[in-house]
C-alpha cells in the first residue's frame, strides 16, 4: 500500500526541507530510507556528494541511487504542521527527477 504524507527532513546543522512523500510499506527496511531528488537533497547540503563516502544501492528494481551514509531526522507532519511522529532515516539521492518517497 502506498500513502502520501507530509514530512520534514532535518540534517545535523538544522537545515531542513518539507515535502510530500509516498510511503511504500511493501518495500521494508530495518531503518527508514527517504528517497530525494538531487534538487531537494541540495537544499539541505546532502548533494552533490563531493569528497563524501557514497554507497550505491539497489533497494528494489526501481530504487537505484546514492545512499548518504549518515542519518537525518524525519518528522511526520499533520496538515497543520504539527509533529505527529519522529524517526531517524537514511537519504537515498535518486537522480532522474523522481518524486520523493520513503521506504519504511
C-alpha positions in Angstrom: 0.0 0.0 0.0 1.3 3.5 -0.9 0.2 6.6 1.0 1.2 10.3 0.5 2.3 12.1 3.7 4.0 15.4 4.6 7.4 15.2 6.3 10.2 17.4 7.4 13.8 16.2 6.9 16.3 17.8 9.3 20.1 17.4 9.0 22.6 17.8 11.8 23.2 21.5 11.2 19.4 22.2 11.5 18.9 22.8 7.8 15.5 21.3 6.8 13.1 20.8 4.0 9.4 19.9 4.0 8.0 17.8 1.2 5.2 15.4 0.4 6.4 11.8 0.0 5.0 8.5 -0.9 5.3 5.9 1.8 5.9 2.4 0.3 5.1 -0.1 3.0 5.8 -3.0 0.7 9.5 -2.2 0.5 10.5 -2.7 4.1 13.9 -1.8 5.5 15.4 -2.0 9.0 16.0 1.7 9.1 13.7 4.1 7.1 15.1 5.4 3.8 14.0 8.7 2.3 14.5 9.0 -1.5 15.0 12.6 -2.5 15.8 14.2 -5.9 19.2 15.9 -6.2 17.4 19.2 -6.2 15.7 18.5 -2.8 18.9 17.0 -1.3 21.0 20.0 -2.4 18.7 22.3 -0.3 20.0 20.5 2.9 23.6 20.1 1.7 23.4 16.4 1.0 24.1 16.8 -2.7 26.4 16.9 -4.6 28.4 14.2 -2.8 31.9 15.6 -3.4 34.5 14.2 -1.1 32.0 12.1 0.8 31.7 8.4 1.1 28.9 7.0 -1.1 27.2 3.6 -1.3 25.2 2.8 -4.4 22.4 0.5 -3.5 19.7 -1.3 -5.4 16.8 -1.4 -3.0 14.2 -2.6 -5.4 14.1 -2.8 -9.2 13.0 0.9 -9.2 15.2 2.4 -6.5 18.7 2.9 -7.6 20.6 5.9 -6.2 23.3 7.2 -3.9 22.9 6.3 -0.2 24.2 9.1 2.1 25.9 7.2 4.9 24.7 9.3 7.8 21.2 9.6 9.2 18.8 12.5 9.2 15.9 13.3 11.5 12.4 12.9 9.8 9.3 14.3 11.3 5.8 13.2 10.1 3.6 16.4 9.9 -0.1 16.9 10.1 -2.0 19.2 7.7 -1.4 22.0 10.3 2.4 21.2 10.5 2.1 19.6 14.0 4.7 16.9 14.5 2.9 13.6 14.8 6.0 11.3 14.9 9.7 11.4 14.5 12.4 8.9 13.4 15.9 8.6 12.2 16.4 7.7 8.5 19.0 7.5 5.7 18.7 9.5 2.5 18.9 8.0 -1.0 19.6 10.6 -3.6 17.8 9.4 -6.7 18.7 11.2 -9.9 16.2 11.4 -12.7 13.5 13.7 -11.3 11.9 11.2 -9.1 9.1 12.1 -6.7 10.2 11.9 -3.1 9.3 8.7 -1.4 10.1 6.7 1.8 10.8 3.0 2.5 9.6 2.2 6.0 
